[in-house]
Amino acid sequence: MIRSIIIEDEIEAGHALTALLNTYCKDVEVIGVYPGIAAALEAIHKHRVNLIFLDVELEGESGFDLFQKTDASTFEVIFTTGKSQYALQAIKHACLEYLLKPIEKDELIRAVKKFSEKQTLVGYRQQVEILLHNLKSPRSQKLCIPIATGFVYLNTSEIVMCEAAANYTLIYTTTEKVVCSKNIGALEDMMDGEIMFRCHKSYLINLGHVKKIEKKEEHRAYMTGGMSAEISQRKKDELLEVLKRVQGA
């Protein structure tokens, strides 16, 4: 049985999530709904909770404060959020689980199933540390990149470009090639659009690593390390405008 609590300051939202869990996730025992971090801490330790549904935006505090007040190595969190794009982006960067409000039953079932299938929390603490780092230093982003055997951790500045390859993505860094188990669209969604630019359906490039734009038979962006990426006709003018803005900043 999965011992769970819900940290949610909207009473109706907490009751609605409890009802969904009781109906569709029979292996989850909801110990209680708590309006804030302080109220939840005692329950976390007393009941040896191993899964927390955590509202990102609580009354007068941030849900992320939980990680400053207790050891996150004994439980895992599924974030719930409906407003904060900034918070959602930080959660995605760390490859942590989240549910968008209003919560859909299929998404809830998927998130709980993913938790249930995990054998261990090894590596989870590092994902949390990436989350906290990015919240404190949004301009010095770290990313948790899923690979076939687990995760690798990269600074955004290390990534030169990404190339689509069927249902996975090749990530070229300044020192190595990483095979990411997500497709390029999902990877793009994780990344900061002010740093990474989708110049073609098959390419995602780091604007800071663009060395030259050239037109021969096709438009290409030449990157750090001698790599290059095709630029679609539709994206050509937009990329040139973005590069002018970045270089003028």
Short mmCIF file of the C-alpha atoms (twelve columns), coordinates in Angstrom:
data_MODEL
# 
_entry.id   MODEL 
# 
loop_
_atom_site.group_PDB 
_atom_site.id 
_atom_site.type_symbol 
_atom_site.label_atom_id 
_atom_site.label_alt_id 
_atom_site.label_comp_id 
_atom_site.label_asym_id 
_atom_site.label_seq_id 
_atom_site.Cartn_x 
_atom_site.Cartn_y 
_atom_site.Cartn_z 
_atom_site.pdbx_PDB_model_num 
ATOM 1   C CA . MET A 1   0.000   0.000  0.000   1 
ATOM 2   C CA . ILE A 2   1.244   3.486  -0.887  1 
ATOM 3   C CA . ARG A 3   1.013   5.821  2.114   1 
ATOM 4   C CA . SER A 4   0.130   9.262  0.819   1 
ATOM 5   C CA . ILE A 5   -0.803  12.759 1.935   1 
ATOM 6   C CA . ILE A 6   -2.105  15.738 -0.017  1 
ATOM 7   C CA . ILE A 7   -0.732  19.218 0.688   1 
ATOM 8   C CA . GLU A 8   -3.367  21.559 -0.714  1 
ATOM 9   C CA . ASP A 9   -4.748  24.846 0.651   1 
ATOM 10  C CA . GLU A 10  -7.952  24.724 -1.423  1 
ATOM 11  C CA . ILE A 11  -10.293 22.434 0.504   1 
ATOM 12  C CA . GLU A 12  -12.464 21.495 -2.473  1 
ATOM 13  C CA . ALA A 13  -9.407  20.657 -4.604  1 
ATOM 14  C CA . GLY A 14  -8.043  18.457 -1.806  1 
ATOM 15  C CA . HIS A 15  -11.339 16.591 -1.461  1 
ATOM 16  C CA . ALA A 16  -11.622 16.171 -5.251  1 
ATOM 17  C CA . LEU A 17  -8.129  14.651 -5.472  1 
ATOM 18  C CA . THR A 18  -8.879  12.355 -2.527  1 
ATOM 19  C CA . ALA A 19  -12.033 11.133 -4.252  1 
ATOM 20  C CA . LEU A 20  -10.140 10.441 -7.489  1 
ATOM 21  C CA . LEU A 21  -7.467  8.482  -5.634  1 
ATOM 22  C CA . ASN A 22  -10.032 6.478  -3.642  1 
ATOM 23  C CA . THR A 23  -11.910 5.623  -6.839  1 
ATOM 24  C CA . TYR A 24  -9.159  4.977  -9.376  1 
ATOM 25  C CA . CYS A 25  -5.965  4.300  -7.386  1 
ATOM 26  C CA . LYS A 26  -6.949  1.625  -4.854  1 
ATOM 27  C CA . ASP A 27  -3.342  0.991  -3.828  1 
ATOM 28  C CA . VAL A 28  -3.003  4.567  -2.502  1 
ATOM 29  C CA . GLU A 29  -4.015  5.221  1.108   1 
ATOM 30  C CA . VAL A 30  -4.731  8.928  1.632   1 
ATOM 31  C CA . ILE A 31  -3.792  9.659  5.246   1 
ATOM 32  C CA . GLY A 32  -4.970  13.253 5.142   1 
ATOM 33  C CA . VAL A 33  -5.196  16.614 3.391   1 
ATOM 34  C CA . TYR A 34  -3.078  19.428 4.858   1 
ATOM 35  C CA . PRO A 35  -3.327  23.153 4.031   1 
ATOM 36  C CA . GLY A 36  0.390   23.918 4.384   1 
ATOM 37  C CA . ILE A 37  3.891   22.585 4.943   1 
ATOM 38  C CA . ALA A 38  3.985   22.942 8.729   1 
ATOM 39  C CA . ALA A 39  0.753   21.010 9.169   1 
ATOM 40  C CA . ALA A 40  2.021   18.210 6.926   1 
ATOM 41  C CA . LEU A 41  5.465   17.665 8.484   1 
ATOM 42  C CA . GLU A 42  4.231   15.715 11.511  1 
ATOM 43  C CA . ALA A 43  2.152   13.398 9.328   1 
ATOM 44  C CA . ILE A 44  5.085   12.797 6.970   1 
ATOM 45  C CA . HIS A 45  7.246   11.491 9.803   1 
ATOM 46  C CA . LYS A 46  4.538   9.851  11.929  1 
ATOM 47  C CA . HIS A 47  3.031   7.808  9.102   1 
ATOM 48  C CA . ARG A 48  6.239   7.220  7.133   1 
ATOM 49  C CA . VAL A 49  4.638   8.694  4.046   1 
ATOM 50  C CA . ASN A 50  6.176   7.620  0.732   1 
ATOM 51  C CA . LEU A 51  4.152   9.703  -1.760  1 
ATOM 52  C CA . ILE A 52  3.076   13.349 -1.446  1 
ATOM 53  C CA . PHE A 53  0.750   15.282 -3.739  1 
ATOM 54  C CA . LEU A 54  2.082   18.803 -3.345  1 
ATOM 55  C CA . ASP A 55  0.375   22.008 -4.473  1 
ATOM 56  C CA . VAL A 56  3.057   24.337 -5.859  1 
ATOM 57  C CA . GLU A 57  1.265   27.528 -4.801  1 
ATOM 58  C CA . LEU A 58  0.079   27.489 -1.205  1 
ATOM 59  C CA . GLU A 59  -1.393  30.361 0.766   1 
ATOM 60  C CA . GLY A 60  1.535   32.504 1.938   1 
ATOM 61  C CA . GLU A 61  4.232   29.976 1.003   1 
ATOM 62  C CA . SER A 62  5.655   27.892 -1.802  1 
ATOM 63  C CA . GLY A 63  5.208   24.141 -2.002  1 
ATOM 64  C CA . PHE A 64  8.914   23.946 -2.786  1 
ATOM 65  C CA . ASP A 65  9.599   24.989 0.834   1 
ATOM 66  C CA . LEU A 66  8.887   21.376 1.780   1 
ATOM 67  C CA . PHE A 67  12.358  20.369 0.597   1 
ATOM 68  C CA . GLN A 68  14.015  22.908 2.880   1 
ATOM 69  C CA . LYS A 69  12.223  21.588 5.955   1 
ATOM 70  C CA . THR A 70  12.529  17.815 5.718   1 
ATOM 71  C CA . ASP A 71  14.624  15.049 4.171   1 
ATOM 72  C CA . ALA A 72  13.224  14.252 0.725   1 
ATOM 73  C CA . SER A 73  15.104  10.963 0.428   1 
ATOM 74  C CA . THR A 74  12.307  8.977  2.117   1 
ATOM 75  C CA . PHE A 75  9.379   10.012 -0.087  1 
ATOM 76  C CA . GLU A 76  8.562   11.141 -3.610  1 
ATOM 77  C CA . VAL A 77  6.441   14.084 -4.720  1 
ATOM 78  C CA . ILE A 78  3.891   14.502 -7.474  1 
ATOM 79  C CA . PHE A 79  3.406   18.243 -7.926  1 
ATOM 80  C CA . THR A 80  0.007   19.750 -8.647  1 
ATOM 81  C CA . THR A 81  -0.171  23.139 -10.334 1 
ATOM 82  C CA . GLY A 82  -2.567  25.177 -12.388 1 
ATOM 83  C CA . LYS A 83  -0.982  28.590 -12.727 1 
ATOM 84  C CA . SER A 84  2.749   28.983 -12.452 1 
ATOM 85  C CA . GLN A 85  4.505   28.439 -15.793 1 
ATOM 86  C CA . TYR A 86  7.821   29.281 -14.106 1 
ATOM 87  C CA . ALA A 87  7.336   26.564 -11.492 1 
ATOM 88  C CA . LEU A 88  6.168   24.079 -14.115 1 
ATOM 89  C CA . GLN A 89  9.276   24.697 -16.212 1 
ATOM 90  C CA . ALA A 90  11.527  24.085 -13.182 1 
ATOM 91  C CA . ILE A 91  9.707   20.806 -12.476 1 
ATOM 92  C CA . LYS A 92  10.131  19.703 -16.099 1 
ATOM 93  C CA . HIS A 93  13.859  20.539 -16.037 1 
ATOM 94  C CA . ALA A 94  14.278  18.103 -13.154 1 
ATOM 95  C CA . CYS A 95  12.139  15.385 -14.810 1 
ATOM 96  C CA . LEU A 96  9.842   15.295 -11.789 1 
ATOM 97  C CA . GLU A 97  6.199   14.231 -11.957 1 
ATOM 98  C CA . TYR A 98  3.411   16.813 -12.065 1 
ATOM 99  C CA . LEU A 99  -0.327  17.051 -12.621 1 
ATOM 100 C CA . LEU A 100 -2.043  20.082 -14.119 1 
ATOM 101 C CA . LYS A 101 -5.202  21.308 -12.400 1 
ATOM 102 C CA . PRO A 102 -7.980  20.455 -12.847 1 
ATOM 103 C CA . ILE A 103 -6.568  16.964 -12.454 1 
ATOM 104 C CA . GLU A 104 -7.725  14.381 -15.007 1 
ATOM 105 C CA . LYS A 105 -8.202  10.806 -13.808 1 
ATOM 106 C CA . ASP A 106 -6.121  9.294  -16.633 1 
ATOM 107 C CA . GLU A 107 -3.160  11.557 -15.833 1 
ATOM 108 C CA . LEU A 108 -3.476  10.725 -12.142 1 
ATOM 109 C CA . ILE A 109 -3.537  6.985  -12.851 1 
ATOM 110 C CA . ARG A 110 -0.460  7.360  -15.095 1 
ATOM 111 C CA . ALA A 111 1.512   9.290  -12.455 1 
ATOM 112 C CA . VAL A 112 0.675   6.842  -9.648  1 
ATOM 113 C CA . LYS A 113 1.465   3.858  -11.899 1 
ATOM 114 C CA . LYS A 114 4.856   5.389  -12.732 1 
ATOM 115 C CA . PHE A 115 5.579   5.810  -9.021  1 
ATOM 116 C CA . SER A 116 4.482   2.232  -8.270  1 
ATOM 117 C CA . GLU A 117 6.780   0.806  -10.942 1 
ATOM 118 C CA . LYS A 118 9.871   2.453  -9.504  1 
ATOM 119 C CA . GLN A 119 12.078  0.077  -7.573  1 
ATOM 120 C CA . THR A 120 14.033  2.678  -5.616  1 
ATOM 121 C CA . LEU A 121 14.390  6.383  -4.871  1 
ATOM 122 C CA . VAL A 122 18.038  6.327  -5.948  1 
ATOM 123 C CA . GLY A 123 18.705  9.472  -7.980  1 
ATOM 124 C CA . TYR A 124 15.530  11.209 -6.799  1 
ATOM 125 C CA . ARG A 125 17.413  13.439 -4.374  1 
ATOM 126 C CA . GLN A 126 19.608  14.656 -7.225  1 
ATOM 127 C CA . GLN A 127 16.504  15.514 -9.253  1 
ATOM 128 C CA . VAL A 128 15.221  17.537 -6.291  1 
ATOM 129 C CA . GLU A 129 18.580  19.307 -6.008  1 
ATOM 130 C CA . ILE A 130 18.343  20.267 -9.691  1 
ATOM 131 C CA . LEU A 131 14.847  21.637 -9.079  1 
ATOM 132 C CA . LEU A 132 16.029  23.768 -6.141  1 
ATOM 133 C CA . HIS A 133 19.112  24.946 -8.041  1 
ATOM 134 C CA . ASN A 134 17.005  26.128 -10.988 1 
ATOM 135 C CA . LEU A 135 14.532  27.914 -8.732  1 
ATOM 136 C CA . LYS A 136 17.383  29.848 -7.122  1 
ATOM 137 C CA . SER A 137 19.442  30.368 -10.305 1 
ATOM 138 C CA . PRO A 138 17.103  30.440 -13.328 1 
ATOM 139 C CA . ARG A 139 19.907  31.709 -15.592 1 
ATOM 140 C CA . SER A 140 22.202  28.828 -14.667 1 
ATOM 141 C CA . GLN A 141 19.954  25.947 -15.585 1 
ATOM 142 C CA . LYS A 142 20.612  22.286 -15.037 1 
ATOM 143 C CA . LEU A 143 18.626  19.586 -16.767 1 
ATOM 144 C CA . CYS A 144 17.796  16.027 -15.825 1 
ATOM 145 C CA . ILE A 145 17.924  14.103 -19.113 1 
ATOM 146 C CA . PRO A 146 16.241  10.664 -19.245 1 
ATOM 147 C CA . ILE A 147 18.268  7.931  -20.941 1 
ATOM 148 C CA . ALA A 148 17.641  4.199  -21.332 1 
ATOM 149 C CA . THR A 149 19.413  3.319  -18.085 1 
ATOM 150 C CA . GLY A 150 18.321  6.257  -15.909 1 
ATOM 151 C CA . PHE A 151 19.282  9.930  -16.076 1 
ATOM 152 C CA . VAL A 152 22.221  12.155 -16.935 1 
ATOM 153 C CA . TYR A 153 22.576  15.677 -15.588 1 
ATOM 154 C CA . LEU A 154 23.641  18.523 -17.877 1 
ATOM 155 C CA . ASN A 155 24.003  22.279 -17.669 1 
ATOM 156 C CA . THR A 156 22.016  23.965 -20.442 1 
ATOM 157 C CA . SER A 157 25.150  25.871 -21.443 1 
ATOM 158 C CA . GLU A 158 26.863  22.537 -22.265 1 
ATOM 159 C CA . ILE A 159 24.247  21.589 -24.873 1 
ATOM 160 C CA . VAL A 160 25.196  22.627 -28.405 1 
ATOM 161 C CA . MET A 161 22.278  21.107 -30.316 1 
ATOM 162 C CA . CYS A 162 19.746  18.290 -30.353 1 
ATOM 163 C CA . GLU A 163 18.810  16.104 -33.324 1 
ATOM 164 C CA . ALA A 164 15.649  14.032 -33.694 1 
ATOM 165 C CA . ALA A 165 16.139  10.317 -34.250 1 
ATOM 166 C CA . ALA A 166 12.815  8.404  -34.404 1 
ATOM 167 C CA . ASN A 167 11.343  8.322  -30.889 1 
ATOM 168 C CA . TYR A 168 14.523  9.450  -29.168 1 
ATOM 169 C CA . THR A 169 16.870  12.447 -29.454 1 
ATOM 170 C CA . LEU A 170 20.618  12.819 -29.891 1 
ATOM 171 C CA . ILE A 171 21.978  15.566 -27.640 1 
ATOM 172 C CA . TYR A 172 25.360  16.942 -28.664 1 
ATOM 173 C CA . THR A 173 27.243  18.706 -25.870 1 
ATOM 174 C CA . THR A 174 30.621  20.398 -25.880 1 
ATOM 175 C CA . THR A 175 32.201  17.107 -24.750 1 
ATOM 176 C CA . GLU A 176 29.927  14.157 -25.558 1 
ATOM 177 C CA . LYS A 177 26.829  12.769 -27.294 1 
ATOM 178 C CA . VAL A 178 23.882  11.718 -25.137 1 
ATOM 179 C CA . VAL A 179 20.981  9.570  -26.360 1 
ATOM 180 C CA . CYS A 180 17.846  10.943 -24.686 1 
ATOM 181 C CA . SER A 181 14.852  8.609  -24.421 1 
ATOM 182 C CA . LYS A 182 12.383  11.474 -25.038 1 
ATOM 183 C CA . ASN A 183 11.451  12.657 -28.522 1 
ATOM 184 C CA . ILE A 184 12.617  16.100 -29.608 1 
ATOM 185 C CA . GLY A 185 9.214   17.705 -28.999 1 
ATOM 186 C CA . ALA A 186 9.139   16.567 -25.366 1 
ATOM 187 C CA . LEU A 187 12.750  17.677 -24.937 1 
ATOM 188 C CA . GLU A 188 11.964  21.106 -26.398 1 
ATOM 189 C CA . ASP A 189 9.101   21.437 -23.934 1 
ATOM 190 C CA . MET A 190 11.550  20.883 -21.064 1 
ATOM 191 C CA . MET A 191 13.975  23.578 -22.182 1 
ATOM 192 C CA . ASP A 192 14.070  27.362 -21.937 1 
ATOM 193 C CA . GLY A 193 12.859  28.875 -25.213 1 
ATOM 194 C CA . GLU A 194 15.131  31.875 -24.729 1 
ATOM 195 C CA . ILE A 195 18.189  29.600 -24.853 1 
ATOM 196 C CA . MET A 196 17.159  26.723 -27.138 1 
ATOM 197 C CA . PHE A 197 15.516  27.353 -30.531 1 
ATOM 198 C CA . ARG A 198 13.637  24.817 -32.695 1 
ATOM 199 C CA . CYS A 199 15.020  25.753 -36.122 1 
ATOM 200 C CA . HIS A 200 13.690  22.660 -37.908 1 
ATOM 201 C CA . LYS A 201 11.428  19.732 -37.101 1 
ATOM 202 C CA . SER A 202 14.590  17.658 -36.558 1 
ATOM 203 C CA . TYR A 203 16.834  20.204 -34.824 1 
ATOM 204 C CA . LEU A 204 16.906  22.181 -31.596 1 
ATOM 205 C CA . ILE A 205 19.886  24.519 -31.247 1 
ATOM 206 C CA . ASN A 206 21.487  26.501 -28.429 1 
ATOM 207 C CA . LEU A 207 21.510  30.158 -29.512 1 
ATOM 208 C CA . GLY A 208 24.702  30.733 -27.532 1 
ATOM 209 C CA . HIS A 209 26.569  28.167 -29.642 1 
ATOM 210 C CA . VAL A 210 25.582  29.492 -33.103 1 
ATOM 211 C CA . LYS A 211 28.726  30.512 -34.986 1 
ATOM 212 C CA . LYS A 212 27.385  31.203 -38.467 1 
ATOM 213 C CA . ILE A 213 24.220  31.083 -40.579 1 
ATOM 214 C CA . GLU A 214 24.837  30.136 -44.209 1 
ATOM 215 C CA . LYS A 215 22.723  29.606 -47.291 1 
ATOM 216 C CA . LYS A 216 23.819  27.250 -50.045 1 
ATOM 217 C CA . GLU A 217 21.274  24.710 -51.254 1 
ATOM 218 C CA . GLU A 218 19.619  25.174 -47.870 1 
ATOM 219 C CA . HIS A 219 19.939  27.359 -44.809 1 
ATOM 220 C CA . ARG A 220 22.167  25.890 -42.089 1 
ATOM 221 C CA . ALA A 221 23.295  26.976 -38.636 1 
ATOM 222 C CA . TYR A 222 26.940  26.177 -37.969 1 
ATOM 223 C CA . MET A 223 27.596  25.467 -34.331 1 
ATOM 224 C CA . THR A 224 30.388  25.107 -31.799 1 
ATOM 225 C CA . GLY A 225 32.536  22.048 -32.508 1 
ATOM 226 C CA . GLY A 226 31.896  22.031 -36.263 1 
ATOM 227 C CA . MET A 227 28.349  20.667 -36.034 1 
ATOM 228 C CA . SER A 228 25.520  22.074 -38.134 1 
ATOM 229 C CA . ALA A 229 21.732  22.024 -38.212 1 
ATOM 230 C CA . GLU A 230 19.295  22.573 -41.058 1 
ATOM 231 C CA . ILE A 231 17.028  25.621 -40.790 1 
ATOM 232 C CA . SER A 232 13.541  25.314 -42.220 1 
ATOM 233 C CA . GLN A 233 12.313  28.031 -44.572 1 
ATOM 234 C CA . ARG A 234 9.517   28.790 -42.127 1 
ATOM 235 C CA . LYS A 235 11.936  29.351 -39.217 1 
ATOM 236 C CA . LYS A 236 14.707  31.252 -41.060 1 
ATOM 237 C CA . ASP A 237 13.525  34.829 -40.471 1 
ATOM 238 C CA . GLU A 238 12.481  34.143 -36.896 1 
ATOM 239 C CA . LEU A 239 15.895  32.681 -36.061 1 
ATOM 240 C CA . LEU A 240 17.708  35.677 -37.553 1 
ATOM 241 C CA . GLU A 241 15.550  38.053 -35.499 1 
ATOM 242 C CA . VAL A 242 16.127  36.072 -32.305 1 
ATOM 243 C CA . LEU A 243 19.893  36.013 -32.877 1 
ATOM 244 C CA . LYS A 244 19.944  39.788 -33.405 1 
ATOM 245 C CA . ARG A 245 18.061  40.258 -30.148 1 
ATOM 246 C CA . VAL A 246 20.333  37.882 -28.238 1 
ATOM 247 C CA . GLN A 247 23.521  39.431 -29.607 1 
ATOM 248 C CA . GLY A 248 22.236  42.934 -28.881 1 
ATOM 249 C CA . ALA A 249 21.338  42.082 -25.266 1 
# 
